[in-house]
Amino acid sequence: MVINNIKELLIKWLNKKNKTEIVLKSIIYSCIVDTFYNEKKIDIKPYLISIKILWDSLIITTNKPIINNEISLYEEKIKKLLKNKLKNIWINYVNYNFKYK
């Protein structure tokens, strides 16, 4: 019963304007950072500038082109982690296309 109440509150909160996008961006950011730290022991936080969501595309902006290439190498692992995290908070997963700037 408590879980249902928490779920209802979370859904109401996410339905407010722009809340879903903010949560989604932060989850995507954490998936990218976590994957890099787990795979390469690299902290890429200083290199990530922004993440934009456009329909089914994610535009990831970094300040180094080599980081874009590295992200593309781990894209499948990032997508898998993202899918698992979104499933835990009851948001439907969209198979995002990664684009880099």
N, C-alpha and C positions, 0 to 999 in steps of 0.2 A: 504494500500500500504506500509506503514511504517512497519507493522507487517511482511509482506512477505519479505521485505528486511532484517529485523532482523533475521527471520527464515533462510533465505539463508546464511547469514553470520555465524550464529551459526552452521549450517550444514557443511559449508566449514571448519570452525575452528575445529569441532569435527572429521572431516574426516582425519585430519592430524595425523601422527603417534603418538600413545599412548595418544592422548588428550582425547579420549572417555573413556579410562580406568581410567585416572586421575579424570575426572569428575564423573564417576560412583563410584569410591572409596570414593570420598568426599561426595557424596550424601548418600551412604550406611552408612558411618560414622555418618553423621548428623541425619539420620533416627534412628540409634541405640541410639545416645545420646539424641535426642528429646523424643523418646519413654520412655526411663528411667526417664528422668526428669519429664515428664508429668504424668507417672504412679506411680512412687515411690519417686519422689523428690530427686533423687540420681544423683550426677554428676559422671559418669563413665569414663570420659576422661582420668584420670590417669591410669586406668586399661586396656584400649585398647592399644594394641601394634601395630597390623597391620591387614590389610584386604587384602586378595589376591583373585583374580577372576580367576578361572579355569573353562572354558567352562560354565557349568551351576551350578557350586558350588562356594560358598563363604567360604573361610577359614578365620575364625576370631580368631586371637591370642590375648589372654589376659594374665595377670600375676597372675590371681587368678581363680582357678577352680569354685568357687562359682559364679563368674560373668558369666562364660560359661553357667551354669545351669539357671541363671536368664535370660540371653538372649534367651535361648531356650524356656522359659516360655512365652516370649513376641514375639516370632518369627512371628506369624501370623499378629500381629499389625505392626510389622516392615515391613513385606512384603507388607501390604496394603498401608502404608505410602510411601514406596519406589515406588510402582506402580503409585501412584498419582503424585509423584514428577517427575518421568521419563516421564509420559504422558505430563506434562507441558512443557518439553523441547524436545519433539518429539523423544525420544529414545524408542525403543521397549522394553517392559518388558519381561524378561525371569524369569520363576519360579525357582528361585535359591534354591539350597539345602544348608542349613547352616551346616558347619562343624566347630568344635571347637578344638583349641589347647591350 
